[in-house]
């Protein structure tokens, strides 16, 4: 679906930019399927890809090179040996320990996967022999594809709707599967059951990348030339006409401009990025996916975003009409079909990477590439803060609560909390102390409060959240107060309802008080039989009975 050339072709600054891009950590939780994974499971993910007609299948690889799948399993595309869907990750034992270097998917869907040692695996829909195993039987489990690839090492794979391509380490391109428009590049329209080397104009040339539209194919050569073949009804081959091509044809219009170093294919459009950071688009434009400011198709490449800073990455996917680009300073633009809207001019987003465009606005919200969570130890500010909480090696202050110490950093506390900004002024005695004693609150409550200042999250049972609500009220931490109220609401039971109501009244939490009061009234018989109900002071009990009576709680 996308490719870029290898290091020898890059200018040094572009290569550095790409290294930076490759090292960025991506948040897979933006894809709904990954919300099914626990925090612990998400932490193991090294690579991931969401695919399917409704973005309803996913595959991910762990740091230990274990391959897991989850989702609908249409056409057995999960490779689990059956056609059963799953909301629980299933491991593909056949691929255990194999490091994945490239993955792509079709519309059936079918899946291609290349490993570090050059092996090619395929599974899923096979109605047009797109798996390359010589038949049309559905592949319910990963199949090792070797036909015509003996002694070849596959380094990259690409899928169209129902055809497949592979690029070998020595720069040869192979294609197979559906061929109704010549997308196999064989010179005919007969389907191809096994991988077949694409020759013609590619003969004697070294390819460095491959990409597929729905029914078209493209290859990038090591000198920056681009060749295309297959369906061309919308001009997606960029050769100046709309006639299908049964063999590779060079995009002559790009010749002499600048060498192309990245090209991506959408459903029926293409984007090409030169080594000078210039962006060109061509093909279908029904949804404004070319970014030209209108919806007219273009049979030849046209430059876009010429008024923007240097582009360092472009993104598109054969199953969508969405386009995205990232600039040298990290700005991310999107255009085309974006959640039902047709955006005809590149729109500046607040995203930090092009992957998020497809997670939030792709139609469907599939991934345009195999995403990598490898980030060479890099941590965001939020991750670093979370890691350093209660770390005695880096802290410069301790709180002693119930005889236990909590290690913190003055600067963080002053930045995050007005109470501590006041405390650490010179006129407060605490400003000169290395250990501050806390007697008003319990250890779990105070530790949770300090941890909140580092993480923006709270993890306490409802009963302890009452104490934290007291602290939040005392320290005027309104956001923390709201989080405590949410915890209490989610954890209310018949057994603790009246205790929580008492706390809400005591800490002037009106919204929580109303919630707890209604819960008590709705479960009045059970609540009045709890010990907490009869242990409250008489004035509060009298007030509750009076309010409940006014609400009709005691009517027959």
Secondary structure, DSSP 8 states (H G I E B T S, - for coil): -EEE--GGGS-HHHHHHHHHHHT----GGGSGGGGGS-HHHHHTEEEEEEESTTS-EEEEEETT--EEEEE--GGGTT-BSS---EEEEEE-GGGTT--EEEEEE-SS-EEEEEETTS-EEEEE--TTSTTSSSS---EEEEEE--TT-TT--EEEEEE-SSEEEEEETTS-EEEEE--TTSTT-SSS-S-EEEEEE--GGGTT--EEEEEE-SSEEEEEETTS-EEEEE--TTSTT-BSS---EEEEEE-GGGTTT--EEEEEE-SSEEEEEETTS-EEEEE--TTSTT-SSS---EEEEEEE-TTSS-EEEEE--TT--EEEEEETTS-EEEEEEETTEEEEEEEE-S-SSHHHHHHHH-SS---SS-EE---TT---HHHHHHHHTT-TTT-SEEEEETTEEEEE-HHHHHHH-HHHHHHTSTTSGGGG-SEEEE-SS-HHHHHHHHHHHHHS-----HHHHHHHHHHHHHTT-HHHHHHHHHHHHHH--TTTHHHHHHHHHHTT-HHHHHHHHHHHHHTHHHHTTSHHHHHS-HHHHHHHHHHHHHTTTT--
